[in-house]
């Protein structure tokens, strides 16, 4: 295996560990809060978060990504990026504070206003974070990256849980988040020696990249949040809370497993962007591994959603089950386009990526607008699934047009075996049932074990029937030190 791929795999393990440590803290926090607070409490925070996220993304110039993409960035670039981000944070905070009453009117819940104002303060505080920590990702120093995010996350977790136990109120969540931001600012200057100063000398240079990053970010925001805007408007705080928490759970096994790869893939793609053959190979490995993991993760969660929700959250969250079943498939489909997005950014096609995201949004908004008067929250989730499937097919077509070295058969070879094996796993789950007399946790663990076993056997069987070709299966077996199962011709490639 080429050295670049060995480095990619090792760094990916670190970043996945970092992300999952972060998500584990988040999951434990959610499980504790779900037992202390109510769906309505979660709904209030979710309503405020939608406005905060919208204003934030409208002013996000993507300076971090611009610094990573620019291999020759110097101190002046970093000073300018920090200044832009600080101005952005101040503007975001002021706008959110001013719009807080309108948010409360939109959702018809006055509690949203004060929560929104507190979140505005958090946005301002976050703007002071040392821009130097971007170097951790750019230089692939993911161990330092891990420590930074872990400590920041842990501080927010401790404060949130302590306040939840003490106050038994939704205020624990925004106050805990504010504590995490304060910790991040202090930690960023402790961990990195760079000391930013106010400068706008490189604004024009950063803007040439950031303008399309901004358009893309706005599009991505609407792609992931517009459904919540609709749900909050038509269903109230309780359903909004169930939908939001269902979203958090649904994205964990697929998006939260694979999204961390972006922190590795982007700098790795940038390092090979002048060698089309290596760049193509790196992308296909990433896509194959994503398909191997994301498809069964999403399908598997959809199969066990009923037991998973009851175990994790309790009976009061039963209304979240159908949302988890649908949204798990949404995030599995979205994960398959993740590496392709970074590929387009690497080769300078961020404009194409931005336009694609907006096409997908227009499709969703058009259908939702036509059906709005009759839509339920679950209908919105189903609509999102349909648009995600359409968007994935369209996006893969865009990749083939923009990256001439790729062929449709390359993409099909990376996806078809995991997709078929996941379908067989779902069929097995439908045909095998466990007695109702079994304890809920035991039945859940047995169902998960059956799914993992059926998927693994089906995948390896399809791989063997296909002649054990080079691909994700061979890549994973090699990394698990199981090269003896590979054809002899492939063994020398993975030493």
C-alpha positions as CSV (number, residue, x, y, z in Angstrom):
1,X,0.0,0.0,0.0
2,X,1.4,3.5,-0.9
3,X,2.8,5.4,2.1
4,X,0.2,8.2,1.6
5,X,-2.6,5.6,2.2
6,X,-0.8,4.3,5.3
7,X,-0.6,7.8,6.7
8,X,-4.2,8.4,5.7
9,X,-5.4,5.3,7.5
10,X,-3.4,6.1,10.7
11,X,-4.6,9.7,10.8
12,X,-8.1,8.6,10.1
13,X,-8.0,6.3,13.1
14,X,-6.9,9.2,15.3
15,X,-9.5,11.5,14.0
16,X,-12.3,8.9,14.2
17,X,-11.2,8.2,17.8
18,X,-11.3,12.0,18.5
19,X,-14.7,12.4,17.0
20,X,-16.2,9.4,18.7
21,X,-14.7,10.4,22.0
22,X,-16.4,13.7,21.5
23,X,-19.7,12.0,20.5
24,X,-19.4,9.6,23.4
25,X,-19.3,12.6,25.7
26,X,-22.2,14.1,23.8
27,X,-24.1,10.8,24.0
28,X,-23.6,10.4,27.7
29,X,-24.7,14.1,28.1
30,X,-27.8,13.5,26.0
31,X,-28.8,10.3,27.9
32,X,-28.4,12.0,31.2
33,X,-30.3,15.1,30.1
34,X,-33.0,13.1,28.5
35,X,-33.7,11.5,31.9
36,X,-33.7,14.9,33.7
37,X,-35.3,17.2,31.1
38,X,-38.3,16.8,28.8
39,X,-38.8,16.8,25.0
40,X,-40.2,20.3,25.4
41,X,-37.0,21.5,27.0
42,X,-35.0,20.0,24.2
43,X,-37.4,21.7,21.7
44,X,-36.8,25.1,23.1
45,X,-33.0,24.8,22.7
46,X,-33.5,23.4,19.2
47,X,-35.7,26.3,18.2
48,X,-33.1,28.8,19.4
49,X,-30.3,26.9,17.8
50,X,-31.9,27.1,14.3
51,X,-31.7,30.9,14.3
52,X,-28.2,30.9,15.8
53,X,-27.0,28.5,13.1
54,X,-28.7,30.4,10.3
55,X,-27.1,33.8,11.2
56,X,-23.7,32.1,11.9
57,X,-23.6,30.4,8.5
58,X,-24.8,33.6,6.7
59,X,-21.6,35.3,7.9
60,X,-19.2,32.4,7.9
61,X,-16.4,33.1,5.4
62,X,-14.8,29.7,5.8
63,X,-11.4,31.2,6.8
64,X,-10.2,27.9,8.4
65,X,-10.7,26.0,5.2
66,X,-9.1,28.8,3.2
67,X,-5.9,28.5,5.4
68,X,-5.8,24.7,5.0
69,X,-6.3,24.9,1.2
70,X,-3.5,27.5,0.8
71,X,-0.2,25.5,1.1
72,X,1.7,28.8,1.3
73,X,-0.2,30.6,4.0
74,X,2.0,32.9,6.1
75,X,1.5,34.8,9.4
76,X,-0.3,37.7,7.6
77,X,-2.9,35.2,6.2
78,X,-3.5,33.9,9.8
79,X,-3.7,37.4,11.3
80,X,-6.3,38.4,8.6
81,X,-8.2,35.2,9.0
82,X,-8.4,35.7,12.8
83,X,-9.6,39.3,12.3
84,X,-12.2,38.3,9.8
85,X,-13.5,35.6,12.2
86,X,-13.6,38.0,15.1
87,X,-15.6,40.6,13.1
88,X,-17.9,37.8,11.9
89,X,-18.5,36.6,15.5
90,X,-19.3,40.1,16.8
91,X,-21.7,40.7,13.9
92,X,-23.3,37.3,14.4
93,X,-23.8,37.9,18.1
94,X,-25.3,41.3,17.6
95,X,-27.7,40.1,14.9
96,X,-28.8,37.1,16.9
97,X,-29.4,39.3,20.0
98,X,-31.5,41.7,17.9
99,X,-33.5,38.9,16.2
100,X,-34.3,37.0,19.4
101,X,-37.8,38.4,19.8
102,X,-38.7,37.5,16.2
103,X,-37.6,33.9,16.8
104,X,-39.9,33.7,19.8
105,X,-42.8,35.1,17.7
106,X,-42.1,32.6,14.9
107,X,-42.2,29.6,17.2
108,X,-44.9,31.2,19.3
109,X,-42.9,30.5,22.5
110,X,-41.5,33.5,24.5
111,X,-38.9,31.3,26.2
112,X,-36.9,31.1,23.0
113,X,-35.9,34.8,23.2
114,X,-33.8,34.7,26.3
115,X,-32.1,31.4,25.3
116,X,-31.2,32.9,21.9
117,X,-29.6,35.9,23.6
118,X,-27.4,33.7,25.7
119,X,-26.3,31.8,22.6
120,X,-25.4,35.1,21.0
121,X,-22.9,35.8,23.8
122,X,-21.4,32.4,23.2
123,X,-20.9,33.2,19.5
124,X,-19.0,36.4,20.5
125,X,-16.8,34.5,22.9
126,X,-15.9,31.9,20.4
127,X,-14.6,34.5,17.9
128,X,-11.6,35.2,20.2
129,X,-10.2,31.6,19.8
130,X,-6.6,31.4,18.6
131,X,-6.6,30.9,14.8
132,X,-3.3,29.0,15.3
133,X,-5.0,25.8,16.2
134,X,-6.0,25.4,12.6
135,X,-2.3,24.3,12.1
136,X,-3.1,21.1,14.0
137,X,-5.4,20.0,11.2
138,X,-3.3,21.5,8.4
139,X,-0.1,19.8,9.5
140,X,-2.0,16.6,10.4
141,X,-1.0,16.9,14.0
142,X,-4.2,15.1,15.0
143,X,-3.0,14.2,18.5
144,X,-2.9,17.8,19.5
145,X,-6.2,18.4,17.6
146,X,-7.7,15.5,19.7
147,X,-6.6,17.1,23.0
148,X,-7.9,20.5,22.1
149,X,-11.4,19.3,21.2
150,X,-11.6,16.8,24.0
151,X,-10.7,19.2,26.8
152,X,-13.1,21.8,25.4
153,X,-15.9,19.3,25.1
154,X,-15.3,17.8,28.5
155,X,-15.5,21.3,30.2
156,X,-18.9,21.9,28.6
157,X,-20.1,18.5,29.5
158,X,-19.2,18.8,33.2
159,X,-20.9,22.2,33.5
160,X,-24.0,21.2,31.6
161,X,-24.6,18.1,33.7
162,X,-23.9,19.9,37.0
163,X,-26.4,22.6,36.1
164,X,-29.0,20.1,34.8
165,X,-28.9,18.3,38.1
166,X,-29.0,21.5,40.1
167,X,-31.6,23.5,38.0
168,X,-33.5,20.8,36.2
169,X,-34.0,23.3,33.5
170,X,-33.2,23.7,29.8
171,X,-30.9,26.6,30.8
172,X,-28.2,23.9,31.6
173,X,-27.6,23.4,27.9
174,X,-26.8,26.9,26.7
175,X,-24.8,27.7,29.9
176,X,-22.8,24.5,29.5
177,X,-22.1,25.4,25.8
178,X,-20.9,28.9,26.9
179,X,-18.5,27.3,29.4
180,X,-17.1,25.1,26.6
181,X,-16.5,28.2,24.5
182,X,-14.7,30.0,27.2
183,X,-12.5,26.9,27.8
184,X,-11.8,26.7,24.1
185,X,-10.5,30.3,24.0
186,X,-8.2,29.8,26.9
187,X,-7.0,26.5,25.8
188,X,-6.2,27.6,22.2
189,X,-3.7,30.2,23.5
190,X,-2.2,27.7,25.9
191,X,-1.7,24.9,23.3
192,X,-0.4,27.0,20.3
193,X,2.2,29.7,20.4
194,X,0.8,31.8,17.6
195,X,-0.5,35.2,18.8
196,X,-3.0,36.8,16.3
197,X,-3.3,40.5,15.9
198,X,-5.7,42.7,14.1
199,X,-5.0,42.8,10.3
200,X,-6.9,43.0,7.1
201,X,-4.0,42.9,4.7
202,X,-5.0,39.7,3.0
203,X,-8.8,40.1,2.8
204,X,-8.9,40.1,-1.0
205,X,-6.8,36.9,-1.2
206,X,-8.9,35.1,1.4
207,X,-12.2,36.3,-0.1
208,X,-11.3,34.8,-3.5
209,X,-11.7,31.4,-1.9
210,X,-14.2,32.2,0.9
211,X,-16.9,33.7,-1.3
212,X,-17.9,30.3,-2.7
213,X,-17.2,28.6,0.7
214,X,-19.8,31.0,2.1
215,X,-22.3,30.2,-0.5
216,X,-21.7,26.5,0.0
217,X,-22.0,26.8,3.8
218,X,-25.3,28.6,3.6
219,X,-26.5,25.8,1.3
220,X,-25.3,23.1,3.6
221,X,-27.0,24.8,6.5
222,X,-30.4,24.8,4.8
223,X,-29.8,21.2,3.6
224,X,-29.5,20.1,7.2
225,X,-31.6,22.5,9.1
226,X,-34.6,23.7,7.0
227,X,-36.6,20.6,7.9
228,X,-36.3,21.7,11.6
229,X,-37.5,25.1,10.7
230,X,-40.6,23.5,9.3
231,X,-41.1,21.0,12.1
232,X,-40.7,23.7,14.8
233,X,-43.3,25.8,13.0
234,X,-46.0,23.2,12.5
235,X,-45.5,20.9,15.5
236,X,-44.5,22.8,18.6
237,X,-41.7,22.4,21.1
238,X,-42.4,18.8,22.1
239,X,-42.3,17.3,18.6
240,X,-39.4,19.6,17.8
241,X,-37.5,18.1,20.7
242,X,-38.2,14.6,19.6
243,X,-37.2,15.4,16.0
244,X,-34.0,17.1,17.0
245,X,-32.9,14.4,19.3
246,X,-33.8,11.8,16.7
247,X,-31.6,13.6,14.3
248,X,-28.7,13.5,16.8
249,X,-29.1,9.7,17.2
250,X,-29.7,9.0,13.5
251,X,-26.4,10.7,12.4
252,X,-24.2,9.0,15.0
253,X,-23.5,5.6,13.4
254,X,-22.9,7.0,9.8
255,X,-22.2,10.7,9.7
256,X,-20.4,10.8,13.0
257,X,-18.2,7.8,12.1
258,X,-17.2,9.2,8.7
259,X,-17.4,13.0,9.0
260,X,-14.1,13.0,11.0
261,X,-12.4,11.6,7.9
262,X,-12.9,15.0,6.3
263,X,-10.3,16.4,8.7
264,X,-7.9,13.9,7.3
265,X,-9.1,13.7,3.7
266,X,-8.9,17.4,2.9
267,X,-5.2,18.0,3.8
268,X,-4.4,14.6,2.3
269,X,-6.2,15.4,-1.0
270,X,-4.4,18.8,-1.1
271,X,-1.1,17.0,-0.7
272,X,-1.8,14.9,-3.8
273,X,-3.8,17.3,-6.0
274,X,-1.0,17.7,-8.5
275,X,-0.9,13.9,-9.1
276,X,-4.2,12.9,-10.7
277,X,-3.6,9.2,-10.4
278,X,-2.8,9.3,-6.6
279,X,-5.7,11.7,-6.0
280,X,-8.1,9.4,-7.9
281,X,-6.8,6.4,-5.9
282,X,-7.2,8.2,-2.6
283,X,-10.7,9.2,-3.4
284,X,-11.8,5.7,-4.4
285,X,-10.4,4.2,-1.3
286,X,-12.2,6.8,0.8
287,X,-15.5,6.2,-1.0
288,X,-15.2,2.5,-0.7
289,X,-14.5,2.6,3.0
290,X,-17.3,5.1,3.5
291,X,-19.8,2.8,1.7
292,X,-18.6,-0.2,3.6
293,X,-19.3,1.5,6.9
294,X,-22.0,4.2,6.3
295,X,-24.5,2.1,4.5
296,X,-24.8,-0.8,7.0
297,X,-24.6,1.8,9.9
298,X,-27.6,3.7,8.6
299,X,-29.6,0.7,7.6
300,X,-28.8,-1.1,10.8
301,X,-29.9,1.8,13.0
302,X,-33.2,2.0,11.1
303,X,-33.8,-1.7,11.9
304,X,-33.1,-1.4,15.6
305,X,-34.5,2.1,16.2
306,X,-37.4,1.1,18.3
307,X,-35.3,-0.7,20.9
308,X,-32.5,1.8,20.7
309,X,-34.7,4.7,21.5
310,X,-36.4,3.0,24.4
311,X,-33.1,1.9,25.9
312,X,-31.2,5.2,25.4
313,X,-34.0,7.7,26.1
314,X,-36.9,6.1,27.8
315,X,-40.6,5.7,27.1
316,X,-41.2,9.5,27.1
317,X,-39.3,9.7,23.8
318,X,-41.2,7.0,21.9
319,X,-42.4,9.6,19.4
320,X,-38.8,9.9,18.2
321,X,-38.7,6.3,16.9
322,X,-40.1,6.9,13.4
323,X,-37.9,9.9,13.0
324,X,-34.8,7.9,13.8
325,X,-35.8,5.1,11.3
326,X,-36.1,7.6,8.5
327,X,-33.3,10.0,9.3
328,X,-30.8,7.1,9.8
329,X,-31.1,6.4,6.1
330,X,-30.8,10.1,5.2
331,X,-27.4,10.4,6.9
332,X,-26.2,7.1,5.4
333,X,-26.8,8.5,1.9
334,X,-25.3,11.8,2.8
335,X,-22.1,10.2,4.1
336,X,-21.4,8.7,0.7
337,X,-21.0,12.1,-0.8
338,X,-18.7,13.4,1.9
339,X,-15.3,12.5,0.4
340,X,-16.5,13.8,-3.0
341,X,-17.1,17.2,-1.5
342,X,-13.6,17.5,-0.3
343,X,-12.3,16.2,-3.7
344,X,-14.1,19.0,-5.5
345,X,-12.7,21.6,-3.1
346,X,-9.2,20.2,-3.6
347,X,-9.3,20.6,-7.4
348,X,-10.7,24.1,-7.1
349,X,-14.3,23.2,-7.9
350,X,-15.9,24.8,-4.8
351,X,-18.2,26.8,-7.1
352,X,-19.6,23.5,-8.6
353,X,-20.0,22.1,-5.1
354,X,-21.8,25.2,-3.9
355,X,-24.2,25.3,-6.9
356,X,-25.0,21.6,-6.4
357,X,-26.0,22.1,-2.7
358,X,-28.4,24.8,-3.7
359,X,-30.0,22.7,-6.4
360,X,-30.7,20.1,-3.8
361,X,-32.2,22.8,-1.5
362,X,-34.4,24.2,-4.2
363,X,-35.8,20.7,-4.9
364,X,-36.6,20.2,-1.2
365,X,-38.0,23.7,-0.7
366,X,-40.2,23.5,-3.8
367,X,-41.8,20.2,-2.8
368,X,-42.2,21.3,0.8
369,X,-43.7,24.6,-0.2
370,X,-46.3,22.9,-2.5
371,X,-47.3,20.5,0.3
372,X,-46.8,22.6,3.4
373,X,-50.4,22.9,4.5
374,X,-50.7,19.1,4.7
375,X,-47.3,18.1,5.9
376,X,-46.7,16.4,9.2
377,X,-43.3,16.2,10.9
378,X,-42.9,12.6,9.7
379,X,-43.8,13.7,6.2
380,X,-40.9,16.2,6.3
381,X,-38.5,13.4,7.3
382,X,-39.7,11.2,4.4
383,X,-39.3,14.1,2.0
384,X,-35.8,14.7,3.2
385,X,-35.0,11.0,2.5
386,X,-36.3,11.2,-1.0
387,X,-34.3,14.4,-1.7
388,X,-31.2,12.8,-0.2
389,X,-31.5,9.8,-2.6
390,X,-32.0,12.1,-5.6
391,X,-29.1,14.3,-4.5
392,X,-26.6,11.5,-4.1
393,X,-27.3,10.2,-7.6
394,X,-27.0,13.8,-9.0
395,X,-23.8,14.4,-7.0
396,X,-22.1,11.3,-8.3
397,X,-23.0,12.5,-11.8
398,X,-21.4,15.8,-11.1
399,X,-18.2,14.1,-9.8
400,X,-17.9,12.1,-13.1
401,X,-18.2,15.3,-15.1
402,X,-15.7,17.3,-13.1
403,X,-13.1,14.5,-12.5
404,X,-12.4,13.0,-15.9
405,X,-10.1,10.4,-14.5
406,X,-13.1,8.7,-12.8
407,X,-15.6,6.4,-14.5
408,X,-19.1,5.3,-13.4
409,X,-17.9,1.8,-13.1
410,X,-15.3,3.0,-10.5
411,X,-18.1,4.4,-8.3
412,X,-20.3,1.3,-8.8
413,X,-17.5,-1.0,-7.8
414,X,-17.0,0.9,-4.6
415,X,-20.7,0.9,-3.6
416,X,-22.6,-2.2,-4.9
417,X,-21.3,-4.8,-2.5
418,X,-21.9,-2.9,0.7
419,X,-25.3,-1.8,-0.5
420,X,-26.3,-5.3,-1.4
421,X,-25.0,-6.8,1.8
422,X,-26.9,-4.1,3.8
423,X,-30.1,-5.0,2.0
424,X,-29.6,-8.7,2.9
425,X,-28.9,-7.6,6.5
426,X,-32.3,-5.7,6.6
427,X,-34.0,-8.8,5.1
428,X,-32.5,-11.0,7.8
429,X,-33.7,-8.6,10.5
430,X,-37.3,-8.7,9.1
431,X,-37.4,-12.5,9.0
432,X,-35.9,-13.1,12.4
433,X,-37.8,-12.0,15.5
434,X,-36.9,-12.4,19.2
435,X,-39.4,-13.3,21.9
436,X,-41.1,-10.4,23.7
437,X,-40.2,-12.2,26.9
438,X,-36.6,-11.3,26.5
439,X,-35.3,-8.3,28.4
440,X,-35.2,-5.2,26.2
441,X,-31.4,-4.7,26.4
442,X,-30.7,-8.4,25.6
443,X,-33.0,-8.4,22.6
444,X,-31.4,-5.2,21.3
445,X,-27.8,-6.7,21.7
446,X,-28.9,-9.9,20.0
447,X,-30.5,-7.9,17.1
448,X,-27.3,-5.8,16.7
449,X,-25.1,-8.9,16.8
450,X,-27.3,-10.6,14.2
451,X,-27.2,-7.6,11.9
452,X,-23.4,-7.3,12.2
453,X,-22.9,-11.0,11.5
454,X,-25.3,-11.2,8.6
455,X,-23.8,-8.0,7.0
456,X,-20.2,-9.2,7.4
457,X,-20.9,-12.7,6.0
458,X,-22.9,-11.2,3.1
459,X,-20.2,-8.7,2.3
460,X,-17.3,-11.1,2.4
461,X,-19.3,-13.6,0.4
462,X,-20.0,-11.1,-2.3
463,X,-16.4,-10.1,-2.3
464,X,-15.3,-13.7,-2.7
465,X,-17.8,-14.4,-5.5
466,X,-16.4,-11.3,-7.3
467,X,-12.9,-12.8,-7.3
468,X,-11.7,-10.9,-4.2
469,X,-10.9,-7.7,-6.1
470,X,-8.9,-4.7,-4.7
471,X,-11.2,-2.5,-2.8
472,X,-12.5,-1.6,0.7
473,X,-12.6,-5.2,1.8
474,X,-9.0,-5.8,0.9
475,X,-8.0,-2.5,2.4
476,X,-9.7,-3.2,5.7
477,X,-8.4,-6.8,5.9
478,X,-4.9,-5.5,5.3
479,X,-5.2,-3.0,8.1
480,X,-6.5,-5.6,10.4
481,X,-3.4,-7.7,9.7
482,X,-5.4,-10.3,7.9
483,X,-3.5,-10.2,4.6
484,X,-3.5,-14.0,4.4
485,X,-7.1,-13.8,3.1
486,X,-6.0,-11.6,0.2
487,X,-5.0,-12.9,-3.2
488,X,-1.3,-13.4,-3.5
489,X,-1.0,-10.6,-6.1
490,X,-2.4,-8.1,-3.6
491,X,-0.3,-9.0,-0.5
492,X,2.8,-7.2,-1.7
493,X,0.8,-4.0,-2.2
494,X,-0.2,-3.8,1.5
495,X,3.1,-4.5,3.1
